[in-house]
Amino acid sequence: MPSNIFKSLFGDDDVAQDEYYDDEAPAQQPARRNNVVSMRQAKRQPRQEEQPSQIALYEPRMYTDVRQITDQLLKGQAVIVNFTQMDDKNAKRVVDFLNGATYAINGGIRRIGKEIFLCTPKNYEVSGDLSDGVKLDNGNLPN
């Protein structure tokens, strides 16, 4: 028994010389994943933190373009949206949708121009102030 082995190693003479060993085969253990990666393969694959962040630019023309914009946000990319090619009614709908999408992913949306918005996922921080000519009013387009 394990405690008897330790006692015999440290000089306890009261240990019985009769030790028990289990000859049965150990129970099958689940197969292990191979975690060994060659150094050459590891060099080819850049780590997540080494990949540069990207900002996608969109100039939607119809409401259905909001799906592509939202897909980029879900991939963790910031998006700049220019509404100059879209009528005001649909642009307001897109901004409302993007407000909900950025809220759902703990991101944010900011106006950076008269008809230009920056949508960011949660891992982006926007700093700096815009000129007095551009008012930030919770992401709504001007009337």
PyRosetta script that sets phi, psi and omega in degrees:
from pyrosetta import init, pose_from_sequence

init()
pose = pose_from_sequence("MPSNIFKSLFGDDDVAQDEYYDDEAPAQQPARRNNVVSMRQAKRQPRQEEQPSQIALYEPRMYTDVRQITDQLLKGQAVIVNFTQMDDKNAKRVVDFLNGATYAINGGIRRIGKEIFLCTPKNYEVSGDLSDGVKLDNGNLPN")
pose.set_psi(1, 148.9)
pose.set_omega(1, -173.7)
pose.set_phi(2, -56.9)
pose.set_psi(2, -40.1)
pose.set_omega(2, -178.8)
pose.set_phi(3, -66.5)
pose.set_psi(3, -32.6)
pose.set_omega(3, 177.4)
pose.set_phi(4, -67.0)
pose.set_psi(4, -36.5)
pose.set_omega(4, 179.1)
pose.set_phi(5, -64.1)
pose.set_psi(5, -44.1)
pose.set_omega(5, 179.8)
pose.set_phi(6, -65.0)
pose.set_psi(6, -39.3)
pose.set_omega(6, 179.2)
pose.set_phi(7, -65.0)
pose.set_psi(7, -39.2)
pose.set_omega(7, -179.5)
pose.set_phi(8, -69.5)
pose.set_psi(8, -31.6)
pose.set_omega(8, 178.8)
pose.set_phi(9, -70.0)
pose.set_psi(9, -31.2)
pose.set_omega(9, -176.5)
pose.set_phi(10, -100.5)
pose.set_psi(10, 15.0)
pose.set_omega(10, 169.3)
pose.set_phi(11, 90.2)
pose.set_psi(11, 18.4)
pose.set_omega(11, 177.6)
pose.set_phi(12, -84.7)
pose.set_psi(12, 113.7)
pose.set_omega(12, -174.7)
pose.set_phi(13, -81.5)
pose.set_psi(13, -9.8)
pose.set_omega(13, -177.5)
pose.set_phi(14, -79.3)
pose.set_psi(14, 2.9)
pose.set_omega(14, -175.8)
pose.set_phi(15, -77.2)
pose.set_psi(15, 133.4)
pose.set_omega(15, 177.4)
pose.set_phi(16, -71.6)
pose.set_psi(16, 142.4)
pose.set_omega(16, -178.2)
pose.set_phi(17, -77.0)
pose.set_psi(17, -11.5)
pose.set_omega(17, -177.4)
pose.set_phi(18, -87.8)
pose.set_psi(18, 107.6)
pose.set_omega(18, -179.4)
pose.set_phi(19, -108.7)
pose.set_psi(19, 152.0)
pose.set_omega(19, -176.6)
pose.set_phi(20, -108.8)
pose.set_psi(20, 131.1)
pose.set_omega(20, 175.5)
pose.set_phi(21, -125.8)
pose.set_psi(21, 138.2)
pose.set_omega(21, -180.0)
pose.set_phi(22, -89.4)
pose.set_psi(22, 117.9)
pose.set_omega(22, -178.3)
pose.set_phi(23, -90.6)
pose.set_psi(23, -3.8)
pose.set_omega(23, -178.9)
pose.set_phi(24, -70.6)
pose.set_psi(24, 149.6)
pose.set_omega(24, 178.2)
pose.set_phi(25, -68.9)
pose.set_psi(25, 140.5)
pose.set_omega(25, 178.7)
pose.set_phi(26, -65.0)
pose.set_psi(26, 153.3)
pose.set_omega(26, 179.0)
pose.set_phi(27, -62.5)
pose.set_psi(27, 147.9)
pose.set_omega(27, -179.1)
pose.set_phi(28, -64.3)
pose.set_psi(28, 130.8)
pose.set_omega(28, 177.1)
pose.set_phi(29, -97.2)
pose.set_psi(29, 150.1)
pose.set_omega(29, 179.4)
pose.set_phi(30, -61.4)
pose.set_psi(30, 150.7)
pose.set_omega(30, -179.1)
pose.set_phi(31, -64.1)
pose.set_psi(31, 139.8)
pose.set_omega(31, -179.9)
pose.set_phi(32, -94.6)
pose.set_psi(32, 148.0)
pose.set_omega(32, 175.9)
pose.set_phi(33, -76.3)
pose.set_psi(33, 146.3)
pose.set_omega(33, 177.3)
pose.set_phi(34, -83.2)
pose.set_psi(34, 109.2)
pose.set_omega(34, -177.3)
pose.set_phi(35, -96.8)
pose.set_psi(35, 9.9)
pose.set_omega(35, -179.0)
pose.set_phi(36, -85.5)
pose.set_psi(36, 127.1)
pose.set_omega(36, 179.5)
pose.set_phi(37, -124.8)
pose.set_psi(37, 132.2)
pose.set_omega(37, 179.2)
pose.set_phi(38, -66.8)
pose.set_psi(38, 152.0)
pose.set_omega(38, -178.9)
pose.set_phi(39, -65.2)
pose.set_psi(39, -35.0)
pose.set_omega(39, 178.9)
pose.set_phi(40, -64.7)
pose.set_psi(40, -41.9)
pose.set_omega(40, 179.8)
pose.set_phi(41, -67.3)
pose.set_psi(41, -38.6)
pose.set_omega(41, -179.7)
pose.set_phi(42, -65.5)
pose.set_psi(42, -34.2)
pose.set_omega(42, 179.1)
pose.set_phi(43, -69.1)
pose.set_psi(43, -33.2)
pose.set_omega(43, -177.7)
pose.set_phi(44, -71.5)
pose.set_psi(44, -28.0)
pose.set_omega(44, -176.2)
pose.set_phi(45, -98.7)
pose.set_psi(45, 106.2)
pose.set_omega(45, 179.3)
pose.set_phi(46, -67.3)
pose.set_psi(46, 144.5)
pose.set_omega(46, 178.2)
pose.set_phi(47, -71.1)
pose.set_psi(47, 158.7)
pose.set_omega(47, -175.9)
pose.set_phi(48, -57.0)
pose.set_psi(48, -42.0)
pose.set_omega(48, -176.0)
pose.set_phi(49, -73.9)
pose.set_psi(49, -14.7)
pose.set_omega(49, 178.9)
pose.set_phi(50, -86.2)
pose.set_psi(50, -17.2)
pose.set_omega(50, -179.7)
pose.set_phi(51, -75.3)
pose.set_psi(51, 134.5)
pose.set_omega(51, -177.8)
pose.set_phi(52, -70.8)
pose.set_psi(52, 148.1)
pose.set_omega(52, 174.1)
pose.set_phi(53, -72.6)
pose.set_psi(53, 150.8)
pose.set_omega(53, -178.6)
pose.set_phi(54, -124.7)
pose.set_psi(54, 150.4)
pose.set_omega(54, 173.6)
pose.set_phi(55, -121.9)
pose.set_psi(55, 123.2)
pose.set_omega(55, 179.6)
pose.set_phi(56, -91.9)
pose.set_psi(56, 145.0)
pose.set_omega(56, 177.8)
pose.set_phi(57, -111.4)
pose.set_psi(57, 131.9)
pose.set_omega(57, 178.8)
pose.set_phi(58, -133.2)
pose.set_psi(58, 144.2)
pose.set_omega(58, 174.0)
pose.set_phi(59, -130.1)
pose.set_psi(59, 80.7)
pose.set_omega(59, -174.6)
pose.set_phi(60, -66.4)
pose.set_psi(60, 148.7)
pose.set_omega(60, 178.6)
pose.set_phi(61, -114.4)
pose.set_psi(61, -22.8)
pose.set_omega(61, 176.5)
pose.set_phi(62, -142.4)
pose.set_psi(62, 165.2)
pose.set_omega(62, -173.8)
pose.set_phi(63, -59.5)
pose.set_psi(63, -34.1)
pose.set_omega(63, -176.6)
pose.set_phi(64, -66.6)
pose.set_psi(64, -14.6)
pose.set_omega(64, 176.6)
pose.set_phi(65, -67.0)
pose.set_psi(65, -15.0)
pose.set_omega(65, -179.1)
pose.set_phi(66, -62.8)
pose.set_psi(66, -26.1)
pose.set_omega(66, -179.8)
pose.set_phi(67, -64.0)
pose.set_psi(67, -44.7)
pose.set_omega(67, 178.6)
pose.set_phi(68, -63.2)
pose.set_psi(68, -39.7)
pose.set_omega(68, 179.8)
pose.set_phi(69, -63.5)
pose.set_psi(69, -45.5)
pose.set_omega(69, -180.0)
pose.set_phi(70, -65.1)
pose.set_psi(70, -37.5)
pose.set_omega(70, 177.2)
pose.set_phi(71, -59.3)
pose.set_psi(71, -39.9)
pose.set_omega(71, 178.2)
pose.set_phi(72, -64.9)
pose.set_psi(72, -40.1)
pose.set_omega(72, 177.4)
pose.set_phi(73, -63.3)
pose.set_psi(73, -40.8)
pose.set_omega(73, 179.7)
pose.set_phi(74, -67.0)
pose.set_psi(74, -24.3)
pose.set_omega(74, 176.1)
pose.set_phi(75, -81.0)
pose.set_psi(75, -3.6)
pose.set_omega(75, 179.0)
pose.set_phi(76, 91.1)
pose.set_psi(76, 16.0)
pose.set_omega(76, 179.4)
pose.set_phi(77, -101.3)
pose.set_psi(77, 143.8)
pose.set_omega(77, 172.2)
pose.set_phi(78, -77.9)
pose.set_psi(78, 154.2)
pose.set_omega(78, -176.4)
pose.set_phi(79, -134.3)
pose.set_psi(79, 132.3)
pose.set_omega(79, 170.8)
pose.set_phi(80, -104.6)
pose.set_psi(80, 125.1)
pose.set_omega(80, -176.7)
pose.set_phi(81, -116.4)
pose.set_psi(81, 123.9)
pose.set_omega(81, 179.1)
pose.set_phi(82, -107.5)
pose.set_psi(82, 118.1)
pose.set_omega(82, -175.1)
pose.set_phi(83, -96.5)
pose.set_psi(83, 17.9)
pose.set_omega(83, -177.0)
pose.set_phi(84, -67.4)
pose.set_psi(84, -22.3)
pose.set_omega(84, -179.2)
pose.set_phi(85, -97.3)
pose.set_psi(85, 12.1)
pose.set_omega(85, -175.5)
pose.set_phi(86, -126.8)
pose.set_psi(86, 144.6)
pose.set_omega(86, 177.9)
pose.set_phi(87, -69.8)
pose.set_psi(87, 156.2)
pose.set_omega(87, -174.0)
pose.set_phi(88, -59.9)
pose.set_psi(88, -39.5)
pose.set_omega(88, -177.0)
pose.set_phi(89, -61.7)
pose.set_psi(89, -49.3)
pose.set_omega(89, 179.7)
pose.set_phi(90, -71.4)
pose.set_psi(90, -33.0)
pose.set_omega(90, 177.8)
pose.set_phi(91, -62.5)
pose.set_psi(91, -40.8)
pose.set_omega(91, 177.4)
pose.set_phi(92, -63.8)
pose.set_psi(92, -39.2)
pose.set_omega(92, 177.5)
pose.set_phi(93, -63.6)
pose.set_psi(93, -41.8)
pose.set_omega(93, 179.7)
pose.set_phi(94, -64.9)
pose.set_psi(94, -43.4)
pose.set_omega(94, 178.8)
pose.set_phi(95, -62.0)
pose.set_psi(95, -42.1)
pose.set_omega(95, 177.1)
pose.set_phi(96, -60.4)
pose.set_psi(96, -44.2)
pose.set_omega(96, 179.3)
pose.set_phi(97, -62.8)
pose.set_psi(97, -44.9)
pose.set_omega(97, -179.4)
pose.set_phi(98, -66.6)
pose.set_psi(98, -33.0)
pose.set_omega(98, 173.6)
pose.set_phi(99, -58.3)
pose.set_psi(99, -46.3)
pose.set_omega(99, 179.2)
pose.set_phi(100, -66.7)
pose.set_psi(100, -40.4)
pose.set_omega(100, -179.5)
pose.set_phi(101, -65.3)
pose.set_psi(101, -45.5)
pose.set_omega(101, -179.7)
pose.set_phi(102, -68.2)
pose.set_psi(102, -33.8)
pose.set_omega(102, 175.9)
pose.set_phi(103, -63.7)
pose.set_psi(103, -41.8)
pose.set_omega(103, -177.5)
pose.set_phi(104, -64.8)
pose.set_psi(104, -29.0)
pose.set_omega(104, -179.3)
pose.set_phi(105, -104.2)
pose.set_psi(105, 16.3)
pose.set_omega(105, -179.7)
pose.set_phi(106, 59.6)
pose.set_psi(106, 33.8)
pose.set_omega(106, 179.2)
pose.set_phi(107, -99.6)
pose.set_psi(107, -155.4)
pose.set_omega(107, -179.6)
pose.set_phi(108, -153.3)
pose.set_psi(108, 163.1)
pose.set_omega(108, 176.8)
pose.set_phi(109, -135.8)
pose.set_psi(109, 133.3)
pose.set_omega(109, -179.9)
pose.set_phi(110, -136.6)
pose.set_psi(110, 144.3)
pose.set_omega(110, 173.9)
pose.set_phi(111, -82.4)
pose.set_psi(111, 129.2)
pose.set_omega(111, 179.5)
pose.set_phi(112, -118.8)
pose.set_psi(112, 0.1)
pose.set_omega(112, 177.6)
pose.set_phi(113, -162.3)
pose.set_psi(113, 178.8)
pose.set_omega(113, -177.5)
pose.set_phi(114, -57.7)
pose.set_psi(114, -44.5)
pose.set_omega(114, 179.2)
pose.set_phi(115, -129.3)
pose.set_psi(115, 33.0)
pose.set_omega(115, -178.1)
pose.set_phi(116, -126.9)
pose.set_psi(116, 131.7)
pose.set_omega(116, -178.6)
pose.set_phi(117, -125.9)
pose.set_psi(117, 147.6)
pose.set_omega(117, 174.7)
pose.set_phi(118, -112.2)
pose.set_psi(118, 120.4)
pose.set_omega(118, 177.5)
pose.set_phi(119, -109.4)
pose.set_psi(119, 129.0)
pose.set_omega(119, -176.6)
pose.set_phi(120, -128.3)
pose.set_psi(120, 143.2)
pose.set_omega(120, 171.2)
pose.set_phi(121, -75.5)
pose.set_psi(121, -179.0)
pose.set_omega(121, -171.9)
pose.set_phi(122, -67.3)
pose.set_psi(122, -20.1)
pose.set_omega(122, -176.0)
pose.set_phi(123, -90.9)
pose.set_psi(123, 13.8)
pose.set_omega(123, 177.9)
pose.set_phi(124, -113.4)
pose.set_psi(124, 144.0)
pose.set_omega(124, 174.4)
pose.set_phi(125, -124.6)
pose.set_psi(125, 127.9)
pose.set_omega(125, -179.5)
pose.set_phi(126, -104.1)
pose.set_psi(126, 127.8)
pose.set_omega(126, 178.6)
pose.set_phi(127, -127.5)
pose.set_psi(127, 162.2)
pose.set_omega(127, 179.9)
pose.set_phi(128, 104.8)
pose.set_psi(128, 160.9)
pose.set_omega(128, -179.8)
pose.set_phi(129, -114.9)
pose.set_psi(129, 150.4)
pose.set_omega(129, 176.0)
pose.set_phi(130, -94.5)
pose.set_psi(130, 162.3)
pose.set_omega(130, -179.7)
pose.set_phi(131, -64.9)
pose.set_psi(131, 164.4)
pose.set_omega(131, -178.4)
pose.set_phi(132, -65.9)
pose.set_psi(132, -18.7)
pose.set_omega(132, -179.6)
pose.set_phi(133, -70.7)
pose.set_psi(133, -19.2)
pose.set_omega(133, -179.8)
pose.set_phi(134, -112.3)
pose.set_psi(134, 118.8)
pose.set_omega(134, 179.6)
pose.set_phi(135, -99.5)
pose.set_psi(135, 132.4)
pose.set_omega(135, 175.2)
pose.set_phi(136, -91.6)
pose.set_psi(136, 114.1)
pose.set_omega(136, -178.4)
pose.set_phi(137, -128.6)
pose.set_psi(137, 63.6)
pose.set_omega(137, 175.6)
pose.set_phi(138, 59.4)
pose.set_psi(138, 30.6)
pose.set_omega(138, 172.4)
pose.set_phi(139, 80.0)
pose.set_psi(139, 13.7)
pose.set_omega(139, 179.4)
pose.set_phi(140, -92.9)
pose.set_psi(140, 142.6)
pose.set_omega(140, 177.3)
pose.set_phi(141, -73.5)
pose.set_psi(141, 150.2)
pose.set_omega(141, 178.1)
pose.set_phi(142, -68.6)
pose.set_psi(142, 151.4)
pose.set_omega(142, 178.9)
pose.set_phi(143, -84.9)
pose.dump_pdb("model.pdb")
